[in-house]
């Protein structure tokens, strides 16, 4: 990994960026049309109905109605959507809705986990090397990689598959998350020979599809699936649909017993809104998966 002295990109680097971007674009062009439509639809739908965006849209409609002299309807609609936003922003509701996902699969100590042929750890855990960064950054979900190393150290599988690619919006040849995860595993004393990289996936569905190719090529039948507890229900459903024998190994639990009540559980809070929005995304993803089968 070469240090970055500044953010100015040299012509050679620009060529590599353009080449990499073209590669990402080519990957998208050659995807089945149905797959692209489902992917874009799910992304757009998620953004449109996120609690904050949905509330902003509703309040805007209410404001328009007020301008159109429909005062009662406009006020009621505005109040309704403000209440909607308030509910999703409270720590009490945020903890509850995240807990409904996280508590489906409870944590198991690494030494008590059953054995498998491989450990599969999903991306979304680390921020990759994009200037001015010169090293990957650990994200809030980097526990995923740490837990994979913990399971390997406990002798639960002889191989770790790190699954995470780049994005068409970050067309830098150093932005493969699987590389960052592999570097982190190396720092955690996992041998390089025990790590396999899946570097093309951009979604959870692609995590499963592209990892399945690796599993089939190596004759692997059973895996330990490592991802955040919040993400596990959706990820597990997708992997199992492909006929893979999967044992959930969740980590990164957000909702914990702090031994005392929250001081202000019903006052709006930005982190609470962010957390409940991610839970909303998971439920929406499960709905789309059950609707389309992907």
N, C-alpha and C positions, 0 to 999 in steps of 0.2 A: 504494500500500500504506500503510495508516494505522498509526502506531505504537500499541502496546498499553501502556497505563499500569498495568494491573493485570490480575488474572485474574478479577475480578468481571464477569459478563456482564450487560449491560443488557437490559431487556425487549425493545427493538427487535432486539437481537442474538439473543435467545432465539427470537424469531419467525422470524428468518432461518434459525437452526439447525433449527427444527422444520420449516420449509418445505423446506429442503434435505434433511433426513432423510426427509421424506415423498417427495421426488423420488427419492432412492436406493431407498427401499422400493418405490416404484411400478415402478422399473426391474426389480427382482427379481421382483415379482409377474407382470410381463408376459413374463418369460423362459419358453421352453418347459420343461415339466416335466422332460423327459429331460435337458436341459442343466443345470437346477438340481440334479437328483439326482446327475449325474456330478460336478459341481463340489463339492457337499457331501461326496459319497463320497470323492473324491480328497483333500479337505482333512482329513476325519476319519481316513482311512486313513493319510495321511502323519503326522499327529500320533500316531496309535496305534503306528505301527511305527518312529518315529524311534529311533535306537539307544539313547538314554537312556531314553525312555519304555518301550520294549520290554524293556530290562534291568530297570527298576524293576518292571514287571508280572511278569516272570519270577521275580525275587527274592521278590516278594510271594507268588507261588504256592508257591515253595519253602518260605517261612516257614510258610505255612498247612499244608503237608504235614508239616513238623516238628512243628507243634502237634498234628497228627492222628496222631502216633506213627510216621509213615513217614519215619524218620530218614535212611535211606540215599538214598531217592529225593529227599527234600527237600534234602539236602546236595549231591547231584549236580546237581540243577537250579539251585540257588543258585550253585554254582561255575561251571556252564556259562554262566549269564547274566552273571556278573561278568567272566568271561573275554571274552565278547562285547563288553561295555562297554569293557574294557581295550583290546581291539584297535582299536575305533573311536576311542579317545581318544589313541592314540599318534601323534606327529608323522610317523613313518615311513609308517604306513598311510594317514593323512589326506592326506599329500602324494601318495602313489601313486594313491589312488582319485580325487582331484581331477584329477590329471594325465591319467588315462585319458579324461577328458572334454575337458580343455583342449587336449590335444595333437591332437585330431581336426582342428582348424582353427588353423593357425599364424598368427602376426601378419604382416601385410604393411604396409610403410611407406605412408603416405598418398599419397605421390607416385607409388608404383608400383601403386596400386589401380586397377582398371578403372573406366570411367565408367558412370553409370547415370542414370535419369530423376529419381530422388529418393533421399535418405538417410532411412531409418527408424530412429529410436533408441527403444529400449524403456525403459519406466519401471522403477522399483525402484532408482533411482540417488540419489534425493534425498528428504529429509524435508521435508514441507510446513509451511505456517504454521499451527500449532496453538498457542494460548496455553500458556506465556508466550513462545513464539517470536514475533518480529516479522519475521523473514526466513527463507527456506528454508535448510535445512542440507544441506551436501554429505555424501552417504553414501559408504561404501567403494566403491560401484560408480559414482560420479559421473564416472569416466573415460569412461563411455559418452557423456555429453553433450560432454565435451571432445573426444573422438575424432570425434564427428559434426561439430563445428566445424572440426576439423583437416582432415577430408575435404572439407568445403565450401570452406575456404580454398584447398585444393589444386585446386579446380575440378572435382571428381569428380561433382558433381550440383548443379543450380541450386536445389534445394528440400530442406528438412529437415522431416520429419514427426515430431513428438514424440508418443509414444503412452503415455498413463498417466492413469488417472482417479482417483477417490476410492475410498472404501470405505464400506459400509453401517455400519461401526463408527466411522467418523470423519465424521459428517454435517455438516461445516463447509463453507460455500460457498467457503472459501479453500484447501481441501485437494486440489485437482486437481493432480496431479504434473506434468501437461503444462504448466501455468502456471509452475511453478517451473523446469522445464527450459527453457522459452522465455525466462524472465528470465535464466537463466544463459547461454544462447546470446547474448542481447543484450549481456551483460557481456563476452562473448568476441568482440564486434564482428561478430556475424552479423546482417544486416539483418532487422528484423521482418517485412518483406515476403517474406522467404525461408523463414519458419517457419509451418508449419501444425500446429494442435493437434488431437489426437484425445483427448478428455477423458472418455470414458465407460468405458473398459476397466478391469477389475479382475483379470484373469488373462491369461496368455500367449495363450490361445486367443482371448480377446476382443481383445487387442492385434492379432492377425492379422485377425479378422473385421471389426472396425471400421475398421482401416487399409485393408482391401481396398475398402471402400465409397469411401473418399477416393481411392484409386488409380483405381478404375473411373470415378469422376466426372470425374477429371482426365485420363483416358486414359493413365495411367502404366503401363508394362509391366515395367520393370526397376528393382529397388531395390538399394541397399547396406544390409544389415541390420546394425545396430550394437547389440551387447549384450555382456555379460560372457562370456569364453571358456567358463566353466563352464556357462553357460546356453545357449550357441549351439547345441549339437546338438538340443536339444528345440525351441527357438524356430525354427530353420531347418526342421526337419521339419514343424512346424505351418504355417508360411508357405507352404512348397512344396506342401503338400497342397491349398491353395486355388488352385493354378495360377499363382502369382506367380513370375516369374523373379527369383531371389534370389541375390545375391553376398554371402557372409559377410564381415563386417568386424569380427572379434572384438577385444576389448580387455579390460582389467582382469584380466590374468593373475595368479593367486595363487601358483602353484607356479613358483619361479624357481631358477636355478642360482646358489647363493650362493658357489660356489667352495670350499666346505669342507663337511665332514660335519656333520650336526646333532649337538650335544654329547650330547643324551640322547634318541635317536630312539625308544626304546621305553618311556619313562616317560609315564604319562598326563598330558594337558595340556588345559586347558579350551578354548583357541582351536583346538586340533587337533580336538577333538570337535565343535565348532561347524562347522568347515570340512568335516569328513567327513559331518556330518549334512546339510549343504546339497548335497553330492554325492549322498548317498542320496536326497534329495528329487528331484533331477534324474533319477536312474535310475528312481525310482518314477513320476515324471511321464511319462517315455518309455514305461514299461510300460503305464500307463493310456491314453496316447494311442494306442498300437498296439492295445490291447484294444478301445477304443471308437471310435477314429478321430477323437477330439477331445481 
